Amino acid sequence: MMAASRAAAAASRAGCCRAPAAAAAAAASASSSAASTGGGGVGNGRAAPTSPATLGRRAAGPPPPPPLWLCRHAKGFGSSSSSSSTAKRAPKPAAPTTTAPAAAPAARTPGRAPPVAPGRVSPRRPVPAGIGRPPYADTGKLPPLNRNLELHDAQGVARMRAAGRLAAAVLDRAAELVVPGATTEEVDAALHAMIVAAGAYPSPLNYGGFPKSVCTSVNDVICHGIPDDRALLRGDIVNVDVTVFLDGHHGDTSRMFFAGGEAAAPPEARALCAATKRALDAAIAVCAPGVPYARIGDAISDVADAHGYGVVKDFIGHGVGRVFHAAPQVLHYRNREPGRMQLGSTFTIEPMLVESKDLRSRFWKDGWTATTVDGSLSAQYEHTLLVVEGGVEVLTKSLRS
């Protein structure tokens, strides 16, 4: 939802973070991280430590900005051991590009498609007056890191369920919009309209200056892609990440879609997406009151290892409720981090699996878009969960399933 060490992420206070133990390692290895490329557009990236994108970014030179809500090794908490970054002021969101993109074919070229390139980004969409907004909506600033675990009372649970249902409905709508020839800008426009029509605020909008209402991550983009005017090609795989703020509570979820239908995607893309979904389901299955959060990383890694995929360490799951990103930090890979699930708490699990064993992230100049360093495909699925007696309740389950 979303590549710095835990320490680094904590320092940057970004929405998504990197793995905890990686903070120190991150700072030490920053110079060897992959360099950022590209301009503002469809990918996911980081901004300087004070911006969501800076948190946990892997790039050579000055440390990238903290990650957004998708969460790097700890959405807003830290970074991963495989990458490094130090806290610093995140740059202002890049201005929309002015060069018109070259005409694109209607379908992906057989074989590995070239990495996604940035397109033009339109101005931020307005939200009607009267709709409740999170604290950062008007300022564009990243909220202070919230390390408190929120335990919901009956009213809080009801509001979390409502926010989760709306987020799920919006994501179901996205399934109808991800088609060849459509742009992610058009997807964002339609989903923004649906969210505000329901009386909710699109949580990503202006979070640390993020310019759009949802994230759209295509092919090699790992997370935090900014919707733009690039036309989707038949066979593209697209992650749409939706978070809504309704009655003072956030509901966060994401899913993979296939432009042109699942059959249009290459076999390797379908296999990656299926394994990522299985990894999320396996992680959800181990959750219950008193269970260590570390069990989540074991469950995801078991599935990834069985299929030969890598688990991205730069972004993590997080607590979500009245605050967009809070405790706990949920690592998707094997770890020994302390902490056990508590009854009445809510958090996200959002594994990102990649074809490559090179788990480093490359960030675009927009400070948000994070991609694989070698152009290999990436996939992600996410749900918001409520810990209940005997297990968890999936608050963002598709209304069509």
C-alpha positions as CSV (number, residue, x, y, z in Angstrom):
1,M,0.0,0.0,0.0
2,M,4.2,0.6,1.0
3,A,13.7,0.5,0.5
4,A,15.3,1.9,3.5
5,S,16.4,0.4,6.7
6,R,14.0,0.5,9.6
7,A,16.2,3.1,11.2
8,A,16.4,5.1,8.1
9,A,12.7,4.9,7.6
10,A,12.0,5.9,11.1
11,A,14.2,8.9,10.7
12,S,12.5,9.9,7.5
13,R,9.0,9.3,8.8
14,A,7.7,8.2,5.4
15,G,4.4,6.4,4.9
16,C,6.1,3.2,3.8
17,C,9.4,2.0,5.0
18,R,12.2,-0.4,4.7
19,A,13.1,-3.3,6.8
20,P,14.1,-2.6,10.4
21,A,17.5,-4.2,10.6
22,A,18.5,-2.6,7.4
23,A,18.8,1.0,8.6
24,A,22.4,0.8,9.4
25,A,23.2,-1.4,6.5
26,A,21.3,0.9,4.3
27,A,23.4,3.9,5.2
28,A,26.5,1.9,4.6
29,S,25.5,0.6,1.3
30,A,23.8,3.7,-0.1
31,S,26.6,4.3,-2.5
32,S,26.2,0.9,-4.1
33,S,22.4,1.2,-4.5
34,A,20.9,1.4,-8.0
35,A,20.6,4.9,-9.3
36,S,17.2,6.5,-9.9
37,T,16.0,7.2,-13.4
38,G,13.1,8.7,-15.3
39,G,10.8,11.6,-14.6
40,G,7.4,11.9,-13.0
41,G,5.0,9.3,-14.1
42,V,3.5,5.8,-13.7
43,G,5.9,4.2,-11.3
44,N,6.3,4.2,-7.6
45,G,9.1,6.2,-6.1
46,R,10.4,8.0,-3.1
47,A,11.0,11.5,-2.1
48,A,13.6,12.7,0.3
49,P,13.2,11.4,3.9
50,T,10.6,14.1,4.6
51,S,8.4,13.0,1.8
52,P,6.7,9.6,1.4
53,A,8.9,8.7,-1.4
54,T,12.2,9.3,0.4
55,L,11.6,6.7,3.0
56,G,13.6,3.6,2.2
57,R,14.7,4.4,-1.3
58,R,17.6,2.7,-3.0
59,A,19.6,4.9,-5.2
60,A,23.2,6.0,-5.7
61,G,24.1,9.4,-4.6
62,P,22.0,11.4,-2.1
63,P,19.6,9.1,-0.2
64,P,16.2,9.0,-1.8
65,P,13.1,10.4,-0.2
66,P,11.0,8.3,2.2
67,P,8.5,5.9,0.7
68,L,4.8,6.5,0.5
69,W,1.9,4.6,2.0
70,L,2.9,1.4,0.2
71,C,5.5,1.0,2.7
72,R,9.1,0.3,2.7
73,H,10.4,-2.0,5.1
74,A,8.0,-0.4,7.4
75,K,5.6,1.8,5.9
76,G,6.9,4.9,7.6
77,F,9.1,3.0,10.0
78,G,12.4,2.1,8.4
79,S,14.3,0.4,5.6
80,S,15.5,-3.0,4.4
81,S,18.8,-4.5,5.0
82,S,19.5,-4.9,1.3
83,S,19.4,-1.2,0.6
84,S,20.3,2.0,2.3
85,S,19.2,5.6,2.6
86,T,19.5,8.4,5.1
87,A,16.8,10.8,6.1
88,K,16.7,14.0,4.2
89,R,14.3,16.6,2.9
90,A,12.1,15.2,0.2
91,P,12.1,17.2,-3.0
92,K,8.9,18.8,-4.1
93,P,6.8,16.7,-6.5
94,A,8.1,16.9,-10.0
95,A,6.1,19.1,-12.3
96,P,4.2,17.3,-15.1
97,T,6.4,16.5,-18.0
98,T,5.8,18.5,-21.2
99,T,7.1,16.2,-23.9
100,A,4.4,14.3,-25.6
101,P,5.0,10.5,-25.4
102,A,5.7,8.6,-28.6
103,A,2.8,6.5,-30.0
104,A,2.8,3.1,-28.4
105,P,1.8,-0.2,-29.9
106,A,-1.5,-1.8,-28.9
107,A,0.1,-4.8,-27.3
108,R,3.4,-5.8,-25.7
109,T,6.1,-7.0,-27.9
110,P,6.5,-10.8,-27.5
111,G,9.1,-11.6,-24.9
112,R,10.2,-9.3,-22.1
113,A,8.7,-5.9,-22.5
114,P,10.9,-2.8,-22.1
115,P,10.7,-1.1,-18.7
116,V,7.8,1.3,-18.3
117,A,8.7,5.0,-19.1
118,P,7.3,8.1,-17.4
119,G,4.4,9.9,-19.1
120,R,2.7,13.3,-18.5
121,V,1.1,13.8,-15.1
122,S,-2.0,16.1,-14.9
123,P,-2.7,18.5,-12.0
124,R,-4.1,17.2,-8.7
125,R,-7.9,16.7,-8.7
126,P,-10.0,18.7,-6.3
127,V,-12.1,17.1,-3.5
128,P,-15.5,18.7,-2.7
129,A,-15.8,20.8,0.4
130,G,-17.6,19.0,3.2
131,I,-15.7,15.7,2.8
132,G,-13.7,14.8,5.8
133,R,-9.9,15.0,5.2
134,P,-6.8,13.6,6.9
135,P,-4.4,16.1,8.5
136,Y,-2.0,16.1,5.5
137,A,-4.7,16.8,2.9
138,D,-4.2,20.5,2.7
139,T,-0.6,20.8,3.7
140,G,1.0,18.0,1.6
141,K,3.3,17.3,4.6
142,L,4.1,13.8,5.8
143,P,2.5,13.2,9.3
144,P,4.9,12.4,12.1
145,L,5.6,8.7,12.5
146,N,3.0,7.1,14.6
147,R,4.4,4.3,16.7
148,N,1.2,3.6,18.6
149,L,-0.8,0.5,18.1
150,E,-4.5,1.4,17.7
151,L,-7.0,-1.0,19.3
152,H,-10.6,-0.3,18.0
153,D,-13.7,-0.2,20.0
154,A,-17.1,-1.2,18.5
155,Q,-17.5,2.1,16.7
156,G,-14.0,2.0,15.4
157,V,-14.5,-1.5,14.1
158,A,-17.7,-0.5,12.3
159,R,-16.0,2.4,10.7
160,M,-13.0,0.3,9.6
161,R,-15.4,-2.2,8.0
162,A,-17.1,0.6,6.1
163,A,-13.8,2.1,4.9
164,G,-12.7,-1.4,3.9
165,R,-15.9,-2.1,2.0
166,L,-15.6,1.1,0.1
167,A,-11.9,0.5,-0.8
168,A,-12.9,-3.0,-2.0
169,A,-15.7,-1.6,-4.2
170,V,-13.4,1.0,-5.7
171,L,-10.9,-1.7,-6.5
172,D,-13.6,-3.8,-8.1
173,R,-14.4,-0.9,-10.3
174,A,-10.7,-0.7,-11.4
175,A,-11.1,-4.1,-12.9
176,E,-13.4,-2.6,-15.6
177,L,-11.0,0.3,-16.3
178,V,-7.7,-1.5,-16.8
179,V,-8.0,-2.2,-20.6
180,P,-5.7,-1.9,-23.6
181,G,-5.6,1.7,-24.8
182,A,-6.8,3.2,-21.5
183,T,-4.3,5.4,-19.5
184,T,-3.6,5.1,-15.8
185,E,-4.6,8.8,-15.7
186,E,-8.1,7.8,-16.8
187,V,-8.2,5.0,-14.2
188,D,-7.3,7.6,-11.5
189,A,-9.9,10.0,-12.7
190,A,-12.7,7.4,-12.5
191,L,-11.7,6.1,-9.2
192,H,-11.3,9.6,-7.7
193,A,-14.8,10.4,-8.8
194,M,-16.2,7.2,-7.2
195,I,-14.4,7.8,-3.9
196,V,-15.5,11.4,-3.4
197,A,-19.1,10.5,-4.6
198,A,-19.2,8.2,-1.6
199,G,-18.2,11.0,0.7
200,A,-14.7,9.8,1.2
201,Y,-11.2,11.3,0.7
202,P,-8.6,9.4,-1.5
203,S,-5.9,8.9,1.1
204,P,-2.9,9.0,-1.2
205,L,-3.8,12.5,-2.6
206,N,-1.3,15.1,-1.4
207,Y,0.2,12.6,1.1
208,G,3.7,14.0,1.2
209,G,2.8,15.8,-2.0
210,F,1.7,12.7,-3.9
211,P,-0.2,14.1,-6.9
212,K,-2.9,11.4,-7.5
213,S,-5.7,9.6,-5.8
214,V,-4.5,6.0,-6.4
215,C,-1.2,4.3,-7.3
216,T,-0.9,2.4,-10.6
217,S,2.2,0.3,-11.0
218,V,2.7,-1.3,-14.4
219,N,5.0,-4.3,-15.2
220,D,8.4,-3.6,-13.7
221,V,7.1,-0.9,-11.3
222,I,7.1,-2.3,-7.8
223,C,4.9,0.2,-6.1
224,H,3.8,3.9,-5.8
225,G,3.3,4.4,-9.5
226,I,1.9,7.8,-10.4
227,P,-1.0,7.7,-12.9
228,D,-0.1,9.4,-16.1
229,D,-1.0,9.5,-19.8
230,R,0.8,6.3,-20.9
231,A,-1.6,4.0,-22.7
232,L,-1.8,0.5,-21.3
233,L,-0.8,-2.3,-23.7
234,R,-2.5,-5.6,-24.2
235,G,-0.7,-8.0,-21.9
236,D,0.4,-5.4,-19.3
237,I,0.0,-6.3,-15.7
238,V,-1.1,-3.4,-13.4
239,N,-1.3,-3.1,-9.7
240,V,-3.9,-0.6,-8.6
241,D,-3.5,0.5,-4.9
242,V,-6.5,2.1,-3.3
243,T,-6.9,3.7,0.1
244,V,-9.9,5.7,1.2
245,F,-10.5,7.9,4.3
246,L,-14.1,7.5,5.4
247,D,-15.5,8.8,8.7
248,G,-12.0,9.3,10.0
249,H,-10.7,5.8,9.2
250,H,-8.5,4.5,6.3
251,G,-9.2,1.3,4.3
252,D,-6.2,0.1,2.2
253,T,-6.0,-2.5,-0.5
254,S,-4.4,-3.4,-3.8
255,R,-4.7,-6.0,-6.5
256,M,-3.2,-7.1,-9.8
257,F,-5.1,-6.6,-13.1
258,F,-4.4,-7.8,-16.7
259,A,-4.9,-5.3,-19.5
260,G,-6.8,-7.4,-22.1
261,G,-7.7,-10.1,-19.7
262,E,-5.6,-12.7,-17.9
263,A,-5.1,-14.8,-21.1
264,A,-3.5,-11.8,-22.8
265,A,-0.6,-11.7,-20.2
266,P,2.5,-13.7,-20.8
267,P,2.7,-17.0,-18.9
268,E,5.5,-15.7,-16.7
269,A,3.4,-12.7,-15.7
270,R,0.3,-14.8,-14.9
271,A,2.5,-17.2,-12.8
272,L,4.0,-14.3,-10.8
273,C,0.7,-12.8,-10.0
274,A,-0.8,-16.1,-9.0
275,A,2.1,-16.8,-6.7
276,T,1.9,-13.4,-5.1
277,K,-1.8,-13.8,-4.4
278,R,-1.1,-17.3,-2.8
279,A,1.6,-15.7,-0.7
280,L,-0.9,-13.1,0.7
281,D,-3.5,-15.8,1.3
282,A,-0.9,-17.9,3.1
283,A,0.1,-15.0,5.3
284,I,-3.5,-14.2,6.2
285,A,-4.1,-17.8,7.1
286,V,-1.5,-17.7,10.0
287,C,-2.9,-14.6,11.6
288,A,-4.7,-14.6,14.9
289,P,-4.4,-13.0,18.4
290,G,-1.0,-13.7,20.0
291,V,0.6,-14.8,16.8
292,P,4.1,-13.2,16.1
293,Y,4.1,-10.8,13.2
294,A,7.2,-12.6,12.0
295,R,5.1,-15.6,11.0
296,I,3.8,-13.5,8.2
297,G,7.2,-13.2,6.6
298,D,7.8,-16.9,7.0
299,A,4.5,-17.7,5.2
300,I,5.2,-15.4,2.3
301,S,8.8,-16.5,1.9
302,D,7.7,-20.2,1.8
303,V,5.5,-19.5,-1.2
304,A,8.0,-17.3,-2.9
305,D,10.8,-19.8,-2.4
306,A,8.7,-22.6,-3.7
307,H,8.2,-20.7,-7.0
308,G,11.6,-19.2,-7.3
309,Y,10.6,-15.6,-6.8
310,G,12.2,-12.9,-4.7
311,V,10.4,-11.0,-1.9
312,V,11.0,-7.2,-2.0
313,K,12.4,-6.0,1.3
314,D,12.2,-2.3,0.7
315,F,8.5,-1.9,1.5
316,I,6.3,-3.4,4.2
317,G,2.8,-3.6,5.7
318,H,1.7,-1.4,8.5
319,G,-0.9,-0.5,11.0
320,V,-3.8,1.4,9.6
321,G,-6.9,3.0,11.1
322,R,-7.5,6.6,12.1
323,V,-3.8,7.0,11.0
324,F,-2.7,6.1,7.5
325,H,0.6,4.5,8.6
326,A,1.3,3.4,12.2
327,A,2.4,0.4,14.2
328,P,2.9,-2.4,13.7
329,Q,5.4,-2.8,10.9
330,V,4.8,-5.9,9.0
331,L,7.8,-7.4,7.2
332,H,7.1,-9.7,4.3
333,Y,10.3,-11.7,4.5
334,R,11.8,-14.0,7.1
335,N,12.8,-12.0,10.2
336,R,13.1,-12.1,13.9
337,E,11.3,-8.9,14.7
338,P,9.4,-8.9,18.0
339,G,5.7,-8.2,18.4
340,R,2.5,-10.2,18.5
341,M,-1.0,-9.6,17.0
342,Q,-3.5,-8.1,19.3
343,L,-7.3,-8.4,19.3
344,G,-9.0,-5.4,17.9
345,S,-6.0,-4.1,15.9
346,T,-5.9,-3.5,12.2
347,F,-3.0,-3.7,9.8
348,T,-2.1,-4.4,6.2
349,I,-0.2,-7.3,4.6
350,E,1.0,-6.3,1.1
351,P,3.7,-8.6,-0.3
352,M,5.6,-7.6,-3.4
353,L,7.2,-10.5,-5.4
354,V,9.6,-10.1,-8.3
355,E,10.9,-12.5,-11.0
356,S,14.5,-11.5,-10.3
357,K,16.7,-12.4,-7.3
358,D,18.1,-8.9,-7.4
359,L,15.8,-7.2,-4.8
360,R,17.1,-3.7,-5.1
361,S,14.7,-0.9,-6.1
362,R,15.4,1.9,-8.6
363,F,13.6,5.2,-8.1
364,W,12.4,7.6,-10.7
365,K,13.1,11.3,-10.4
366,D,9.5,11.9,-9.3
367,G,10.6,10.5,-5.9
368,W,7.8,8.0,-5.7
369,T,8.0,5.4,-8.5
370,A,10.0,2.3,-7.5
371,T,11.0,-0.2,-10.1
372,T,13.1,-3.4,-10.4
373,V,16.6,-2.6,-11.3
374,D,16.7,-5.1,-14.2
375,G,13.3,-4.6,-15.7
376,S,11.9,-7.9,-14.4
377,L,8.2,-8.0,-13.6
378,S,6.8,-7.3,-10.1
379,A,3.4,-8.1,-8.5
380,Q,1.6,-7.1,-5.3
381,Y,-1.6,-7.9,-3.5
382,E,-2.8,-6.2,-0.3
383,H,-5.6,-6.4,2.3
384,T,-6.5,-4.6,5.5
385,L,-7.1,-7.1,8.3
386,L,-8.9,-6.8,11.6
387,V,-7.6,-9.2,14.4
388,V,-10.6,-11.1,15.8
389,E,-11.1,-14.1,18.1
390,G,-9.5,-17.1,16.4
391,G,-8.1,-15.3,13.4
392,V,-8.6,-12.2,11.3
393,E,-11.3,-10.6,9.3
394,V,-10.4,-9.4,5.8
395,L,-11.9,-5.9,5.7
396,T,-11.1,-5.3,2.0
397,K,-12.3,-8.5,0.4
398,S,-13.7,-8.0,-3.1
399,L,-17.5,-7.6,-3.1
400,R,-17.6,-9.6,-6.3
401,S,-15.8,-12.7,-5.0
